[in-house]
Amino acid sequence: MRKIVVGLIFAIFLSSCSDELTRARPYVLATATTGGTYYPVGVALATIAHAQLYESKGISLTAISSAGSLENIKLLRDNQAQFAFLQGPFGAWSWNGEGPVNNPQTHIRSVGALWKNVEHFVLLTELIESGEIMDLNNLNGERYVLGARNSGAEQTGRFILETLGIDYEEKFNLAYMGYGPTTSAIQDGNIVGMNIPGGAPVSSITQAYALLGDRMSILNWTQESLNKINAKYPLWDWYDFPPGTYPNQEKHVRTVASPNLLVTREDIPEEVVYNLTKVIWENLATLQEIHGATKDMRLEIAVDGLGAPLHPGALRYYREVGLEIPDRLIIEEPSAPLTVEEA
């Protein structure tokens, strides 16, 4: 009897330790560089999730910085992250194995469309002719930053410029930097422009405008340019900056934006994704108080612009709140996870 009691106590102890280890392990949310919008919003989301879900559900998130969307896809593939932010085009590219993503990432599932990723193509005012995006085709070997190497900014920047017919490989002296170093470089006169996509207002653009004022400009878009980039992936829409959106910004700017996405792995438990999805949308007011970029988030467009099917946990929540779900976003029988070797 004594051996049985000792055995039961030991089993309970091991079970308790296992539960604590399970509860203590947070899921990892991959964001981007600290100078953009992904990282601070990721930290805010992780903080809210921990406060709302850790004690009651044992669910916790921790946000990490990364090089952005392309690296985030690799982190998800290797299970070094379980959740990630992606720029809209990467949702389609990752699921279909297109663009910079060589193979279909069929282990990825969508959680929802979040705030808008706004295109900020910046150029020194002295080099501007029309004030529109096609002015970039007039550069003649000047140094321009599309983003950090292999970042989402670089890859979507390349896609946009190639689609518009801007010969950036010939016209630009390309440099590769994160948002913070890029802002310093334009202030120091080491580059003539930069590509800074992000949720407005982006801190890097705010900082650059504060110091450079009308010596730099965000380029405007035309309907023709918008139609071109929407031809294959109809993700972008108009986005306006009234005067004063950024410090010393005196003119109205009309640019474009696509949705930022939250994605996860298919093997994350349904209950975890359901509860995280619910926490995001039921605490939206708090998230919007923490970061202004999330003011664009609305539940009614939470499934718009998604490239990969919904995770069953997210699908369950959106059905509960009455959203209409396109058939292409529903997979009742999940496919087998993609192995590292296949990817």
Secondary structure, DSSP 8 states (H G I E B T S, - for coil): -HHHHHHHHHHHHHHHHHHHHHHH--EEEE---TTSSHHHHHHHHHHHHHHHHHHHH---EEEE--S-HHHHHHHHHTTS-SEEEEEHHHHHHHHHT-TT--S--TTEEEEEEEEEEE--EEEEGGG-SSSBGGGGGG--SEEEEEESTT-HHHHHHHHHHHHHT--HHHHEEEEE--HHHHHHHHHTTS-SEEE--BSSS-HHHHHHHHHHGGGEEE-B--HHHHHHHTTTSTT-EEEEE-TTSSTT--S-EEEEEEEEEEEEETTS-HHHHHHHHHHHHHTHHHHHHH-GGGGG--GGGTTTT--S-B-HHHHHHHHHTT----GGG--SS------TTT-
